[in-house]
Amino acid sequence: MMGKWEAKLKQIEELASQYERKPLSSVYRPRLSKPEDPPSIWKLFHRQNQAFDFVKSCKEDVHVFALECKVGDGQRIYLVTTYAQLWFYYKLRKNLLHCYEVIPENAVCKLYFDLEFNKSANPGTDGKKMVALLIEHVCKALQELYSVHCSAEDVFNLDSSTEEKFSRHLIFQLHDVAFKDNIHVDKDKGESWTLNSEKLEKLGPAKPSDPDLSFLIVKNNMGEKHLFVDLGVYTRNRNFRLYKSSKIGKCVALEVAEDNRFFPKQPKNVSTENQYFLSSLVSNVRFSDTLRILTCDTFQNKGKRSGYLNSTKNSGGTLQGFQYSPYPEVDRFVLSLVNRNDVEGGIRRWNYFFPEELLVYDICKYRWCENIGRAHRSNNIMILVDLKNEVWYQKCHDPVCKAVNFKSDCFPLPAEVSLRFFLKEEEEVIADDMGNKKPMNPHEAPPCKPSPGASFDADWDSGSDDACLLQVAEDAELADVAENSLLSYNSTEDEIPDELIIEVLQE
């Protein structure tokens, strides 16, 4: 008996010695697989704007996803994590079954379509043929309007059809080409480069040379004319269902269609399934010097522009078809950089890349390049503002500068332009509005205060607190959903549930 006790004691002493040499970190930070991998980011929020505010304050490359959490009521919670972290758990298909990518407002994105029709209302309709004809039409339009060559092999074709409904998602994988944002994918001030509801009666060819798009007219379950293309998916911060996810209450997930002709190029150490997942993400577009950004006004307003966004000519926010970016303070700072030494430069256009939190400004009438130490004779420059790292730098459209992948030194943004400054201002405004200088906790609902001099019964009868009571009820309901899910998290320690980690390691 003593021999066993001594052996056990020796084992404990050895373990204690190991922990003394290599102590555990004070806060456990789960990692993907290797010790050198960065700590996981996995946060849930009740509201979409809270999730985006966290993304702005986070230095890691994180994104916003929506998770359906209850059948019938349409309520969703919002997850902020990295692509790699989400895929690590998502591929198990155990608990992350009803997920959506949130396509950020104003962010550069891929061309995408949501296609559907009711089968019983459209007997004999060949959905596969309609998909093929639409792809052919869009590829032809891209060639004619933008000189962009593509084919069905560049279109990721996803299927979630049922016996009742034909349903497809198409995501175009264009080489070095993307759209300014999902509004430009659909329309510009009501004019669509593809289709819109007002064209329902005009889809037949007006003349022999026009394409016949009458195949895009279907009927809904009320027998009314309807478009095969759902135009409701081109809205701000749109939730777009992920590859292999199903709608809550449904058992049909988005899978690779049998007539899909897109096959991703598989890099080393990345599985085909992971590549399909990354290809399906509409906002997964990163900045490169060779990337071409398409807009509706590229062809609509060609040759009709006379002005540029600059400090002297623009007072209303829109000129030459372009508007101020989501960060007008940054716009003004960039304009200050290109208006100097008696040169009045301007902003020709801006593009926003959500994965890098990067604002890219095409500059006009100001060509000074740090690489050559003088102004280019004809080629313009770019100013890039890295919002995550709060720095800016210059790049070039000049072929010589592009050939050496020139990038100037990074310079810090002024304090009044940094995101931390914006977020602090926002907190102060909220605190002032609430009459409380303490910054508001994003997980707390604003307090409901009764009207001065009014009794509780009077307020109850008048319904003045209904909005506050409804918000509190929604927050309580969402909190209950999160706590009862394996996706629930500890907001102070930022941990992924141990049960899920153990399950991953076992598999």
N, C-alpha and C positions, 0 to 999 in steps of 0.2 A: 504493500500500500504506500509506504514511504517513497519507494522507487518511482512510482507513478507521479506522486506529488512533486518530487524533486525535478522530474522531467518536465512537468507542466510549468513549474516555477521558472525553470531555465528558459523554456520557450517564451514565456511572458517577458522575461528580462531581455531576451534577444529582440523581441518586437519593440519593447520600450526604447532600446538602444537605437534601433532603426528609425523610429519616429523622432528621436532627439536629433539624429543626423539629418533627416529629411522630414521636417514637420509639415503637417497639412496646412493648406492656406486657410486664412481666417474665415473666408466665405467660399463655399463650394461653388465653382463655376463649371457647369457641364460643358464638355467640348465634343466636337463631332467624332473624331476617331483618334487623332494623334495629339501628343502633348503640345506640339508647336502650333496646333490649330487655334484660332482665336476663340475666346469664350462665346457661348451661344447667346443670341438675342432672341427672346421669345416672350412677347408681351401682348396681353389682351386688353382691349378697350371697349367700352360700351358704345362709344360714338366715333364716327368716321373722322371728324375733325380733330379729335384727341389723338387718334392714331397718326394722322399726318403731322400734327404738331410735334409728336415724339420723333418722327422720322427726321424732321428739320433739326432737332437738337442732338441727334445721334450721329457719331462720326463713322460708324460702320455702314456698309453697303446694304441697307435694309429696305424692305418693300411692304406695302399694305395689302392684306388679303382679307376677304370677308368669309365668315363661317356661318352657315345657316344652323340655327340651334333649336327651332321648335316648328313642328308641322302646322301649317295653316295661317300663322300670324305674320309671316314674312320678316320676323325680327332676326337680326344678325349681330354677331360680335365681330370685332376687327382685330386681326392678328398682325403684328409687326415682327418680321424675321427676315433672314437672308434666304436667297434662292436655295443655297446648299443645305441650310438647316431645315427648310421646309421639305425638300426632297428626301432628306435623310429619314424623316418620320412618315412622310406622305406615301412613300413607296410601299409601306407595310399594309396600307389600305384598311387599317383596323378602326381608327377613330376619326380620321380626317377624310370623311366621305362626301361632304357637301361644301366644297371650297370654291371661291371665286377670286380672280385677280381683280384688283381695283385699278382701273386705267386712270392714271392721274390727269387732272385737268391741265391743259397747256403743254403736256409732255409729248415729245416726238414718239411716234408709234408706227407699228406695221399697219398695212392695209388688211382689213378683216371684214367678214360678212357673217350674219346669222340668217339662216334660211330655214323656212318651215311652211308646211301646209297641212290642213286636215285631210286625211285620206278618204274618209267617207263622203266629204263634201266635194272631192275631186276624183271621182272614179276614173280609172284608166290613165291617170296622170303618171308619167314616167319621171320620178324624182331624179334618178341618176343622170338621165339625159339632160334635164334642166340644169343640173349642176355643171355638167360638161359644157353646155351652151353658154352659161353665165361666165365661166372661167375663160372661154374663148373670147367672149365679148369684152371682158375687162382687160385681158391681155392685149387685145387689139386697140382698145382705148388708151392704155398706158403707152403703147408704141406711138400712136398718132398724136397724143397730147403732150407727152413728156419724152418721147424717144427712148423709152425704157423697154427693153426686150425681156419677155418672160413667157412661160408656158405652164401647163398643168404640173410639170415636174417641180415648179417653184411654189406650189400651193399645198399647204398642209390641210388635208381634207379629213375632218372629224365627224363621226356619226353618233347620234343618240336617238335614232328613230324607234318608234314603238308601233304596235299594230294600229293605233289610232292616228299617229302623227308622224310625218316625215320631218326630220330635223337634222341639219348639218351646220357645222362651223367651218369657215374657210379662213386660213391665216396665210397671207402671202409672204414668202421668204425671199424678198427681192435683194439682189446683191448690191450692197453699198447704196441702197435707196430706201427712204422711209418718208412718212408724212409728218408735217409740222405738228399736228395733233389729231385727235379723232374727229374734231369738228371739220377739219379740212379733208378728212377721209370721205365725209358725207356731203358737205355743202359749204358754201360761202355766201352768207347773206341771202339764203333762200335758193341759191342756184346750185344744183347738184351736178357734179361731173359724171355721176353714175346714174342715179334714178331718184325720183321723189314722187310723192303721192299725186301731185298735179299732172304727172305725165301718164297716169293710168290709161287715159283715153287716147294717148298719142304714141303708144308703144309700137304700133304697126308702122311699116315704112311709109314715109310721106312721098318718097321717090325711090326708084329702083336701086339707087346706090346706098340708101339708108339701111341700117341693120333692122331686121324684124325681131323686136323684143316682146312680141305678144305672148311668148311662152312664159313670161314672168307674171302674168295675170292669173291668179288663182281665186278660189272662193273660200270665204270663211264658213264657220258652221251655221251662219245665218243665211248663207247663200249670196252674200254681198261680195262684190269684186274687191280683191285684196292683192297686195304685192307679195311675191314669193320672198323678197328681201325684207327683213325686219329693219326699219329705219330708226327704231327706238333705241338701238344699242350705241348710238353716237352722241351720248350726253356726257356732261361733266362728271368725273369720278365714277364712270360706269363700272358696275360689277359684271364681269364676264367669266362664265364658268370655266374651271380648269380642266385640262386633260385628265381623264379617268375619274372625274367627279360626277355625281348625279344630283338632281334637285332633291331636296328633303321630301320624304314621303314617296319617292320614286326609286326604282331599282335599276334604271338604265343609265349607265355612265357614258361620258363622251369617250369613244374609242376610235382608233384609226379605221377609217372607212375602207371597205374592201376594194373600192375603186380609187383609193389614194395613190398618187404617183410620186409623192415627195418622200425622199429618203435622206435623212441628215447625214452629213459627213461626220464620221465618228472619231473624235480626238482620242489620244491615249488616255487610259484610265477613266473614261466616261462611257457609261453604258448607253446602248441604243435607246432604252426607255428614258433615261435621264435627258438625252438629246431631244427626244420627242417632247418631253415636258418643257424644256427651255425654249424650244421652237414654238410651242403653243402660247407662250407669254407675249401678249400684244405689245406691252410697253418695254420689253427686253431689247432695247436698242441703245447701243453705246456710241459715244462720239468717236469719229475718226476723221482725219483730214480728207479722206476720199469720199466720205458719206455725202450723198446728195439729198437735200430736203425738198419735198414736193409740197406745193400749196395750190389751192384752187386758182388763185390769182396769177399763177405762173403762166396760164394760157388765157384766162379771162381778161386780164388787164395788161397784157403784153403790148408795149408800145404806147400805153395810155398814162404813164406816170410822169409826173413833173417835179415832185418834191421829195424830200427825205426827212426823217425824224431827226431834228437837230435843235440846238438850244435857242436858235433865233427864229425859226420858221414854224415851229410846232407849238401850239398852245392848247390844242384840244385833245391830244392823245392819239389821233389817227392821221396818218399821212402816207401816201404811196401804198395804200392797202394794208399797212402794218400798224399794229397798236402797241402801246406800252406793254412791257413784260409784267408778270405778276409782282415784280419788285421795282416799282418806279424810282425808288431811292437809288437802286443800283444803276438803273438807266441814266439817271442824272450824273452819277459819279463817272460812268463810262463816257458820257458826253463831255465832262470836264477834262478827261484825258485827251480827247481828240479835238479840243478847241483851245489851241495854244499857239504861240509864235505867229500870230496873225493868220493862222489857218483855221477855217471853220469846217470841221469835220462833222459827220453825222452818223446815225445808225441806220443802215439800209434795212436790216432785218435782225431778229433775234430768234434763237431756238433753245428749247429747254430739254435737257437730257436727265430724266428722273433717276436712272440708276447711279449716275455720278453726282447728282445735284449740281449740274453744270449749266450755266447760261453762256451761250455762244453768240457773240455779237459780230455781224458782218458790218465793217466800217466803210464808209464812203467819204471821198474828198479829203482823206487824211491817210498817207501811205508810209509814214515813218516806220522803219523796220530796224529793230535792235541788231538783227543778224548782220546787216550790211552797213549799219551806222549812218544811214541816210534814207530818204524817201524813195520808194520804188517809182519807176517812171509811169507804169500803167496798172500794175497789179495791186489790189487792195489788201488790207490786213484784217485780222480778226482779234478781238479782245475776248478772252475767256475768263469767266468769273466762277471760281470753285467755291460754292456756298458752304460745303462741308468743312473745308480747311480754311475758309475765309481768306483766300488769296486771289490775285488776278495775274494773268500773264498774256503775252502776245504770241500769235502764230500768223502764218502767211498763206495767201493764195498763190504766191509766186512759185513757179515750178522748181527753181533752184533751191529755195528755202524748203519746199516740200520734200525734195529729193534727199536732203540731209535730216529731215524730220525736225526742223528747227522749232525750238520752244524757248522763249525768253526766260530770264530769271523770274521767280515768283515774288510778288510784292503784296504785303498785307493790305486788306481792305480797311478803310477808315472805321473807327469804332461805331460811328453812327450808321454805317451801312451793313454791319455784321448781323447775322441771324440772331445771335444772343441778344443784341440790342433790340431787334424787332420783338422777340419773344418777351423780353423784360417789359417793353412798352405795353405789349398786349396784356400782360399780367396786371400792370398798374392800372390800365383802363378798366379791367374787370373789377379790380379792387375798389377803384373810385366809384364805379357804378353801383357797387354793393354797399358803399359807405364803410368799407373795411380795408385797411391798408395791407392786410395779410394776403399774400398771393393765393389764388384759388387752387385747391386740390382738383386735378382733372377728373378724379373718380367720384367727386362729391357733387350732388345737385345743388344749385343755388337755393339758399334758404327761402322759405315762403313766409312772408311777414304779413300779419293782418293789417287792414287799413286802420290808421289812427282814429280812435274814438268810436270804432265800430265793434259790436259784440261778435263773438264766435258764431252764434246762431245767425246773425244778420249776414255775415260773410258766407256762411254755408248756403243760406237760401239764395243769395244773389249770384252764386257760382263764380265769384271773383277769384277763388283759389283753385278752380278746376284744373287750370293748366299746370299749376305747380303740383297738385295732387297726382295728376296723370304722369308727370315726369318722374316723381318719386316712385310711383307704382312701377313704371317701366324699368327704372334703375334697379329696384328690388328684384323684379322678375329676371332681368338679365344677370344680376349677381347670383341668383339662385341657380340659373342655368350653368353659369361658369363654374360654380362650386361643385356641382354634381357631375361635371364632365372631367375626363382625363386631361382635358386641355387647361383646366384651372391652374393657376400659378400663384406663387407667393410673391406679392408685389415688393417685398423688402429684400428678398434674396434672389429674385429673378431666375428661379430654378424650373427645370422641366420635371414633371412628376417622375419619381423613382420607378413606379410601376412600368412606365413606358420605356425608360432607359433599360431596365432589366429585360423587358420583352425584346428590345432591339438586340441586346447582347446575346441573348439565348438563341435568337434566330440567325 
